[in-house]
Amino acid sequence: MTYNQPIIGSILAVRDYGTLVVIFLNMEDGRTAPIPLDKRAFGSLLEGEGSQPDELVGRRISYDGEQILFLDRECSR
């Protein structure tokens, strides 16, 4: 397993394409990065956050190529 430098930014939009969901991330350097997720993985993410897709917009995250970490949480698990 290799360590990937995480990208950090705010979620601009979430698009559902059937079996694939893409999170568009506004990175700190002004670029936009797509983060593709399997529909099941995205469902687990929503369940873990207790939110709907539109409620993710604006939230700050870190993504290392494998895991999404919400940076706006008051406490970590």
N, C-alpha and C positions, 0 to 999 in steps of 0.2 A: 504494500500500500504506500502510495506516495502522497506527500503533503502538497496541496494546492493553495497558493496565496488566495485568500478569500476576496470576493468582490463585495463592496458595501454600497448600499444606496437605498432609495425609497421606491416602493412599488408604484408604478405609473398606471398599469392596467393588468387585467387578467382576462385572457381569451380562452374559451373552451372550443376545441376543434374535434370533439367526439372522444376518441381514446387518448387524445393529447391535450394538455392544458399548458398554455404558455404564460408565464409571468414576465412582464416587461419591467425592467429595473432601471431607474434613473441613477446612474453611478455618480460618485463624488466628483469625477473629472468631467461631467457633463455628457458623457456618452450614454446611450441606451443599450442595455444588454438583454437579450431574450433568455429566459430560463425555462426550458421545456421539461415538463413532468408528465409521467404516466397518470392517467385519470385516477387510478387507485391511490397512488402516492399523494396526489393533490387532495383527495378525499380524506386521507389520514391527517394531512396537514391541517385542513379545515377543522376536523374533529378535535385535534389536539389544541387548536386555538379557540374552539367554541365560536366560530364565526362563519359568515357567509362570504363568498368570493369578493363582493363589492366592499366589504368591511376591511379587506386587506390593503386596499388602495391608500397610499400615503404612509404606510408603516415602513420603518427602517429594518432592513435585514442584512445579514451576511450570508454569502453562499460560497462554498468551497469546491463546488463541483459534485458534491454528494449530499450535503446537508444544508438546510436553511435554518438559520438561527435568527429569531426575532430579537432585535436590539432594543426595542422599546418596552420590554417586559420589566415590571417592577422587581420581580424576583425570578431566579432561574430554578429549573426543576432539578 
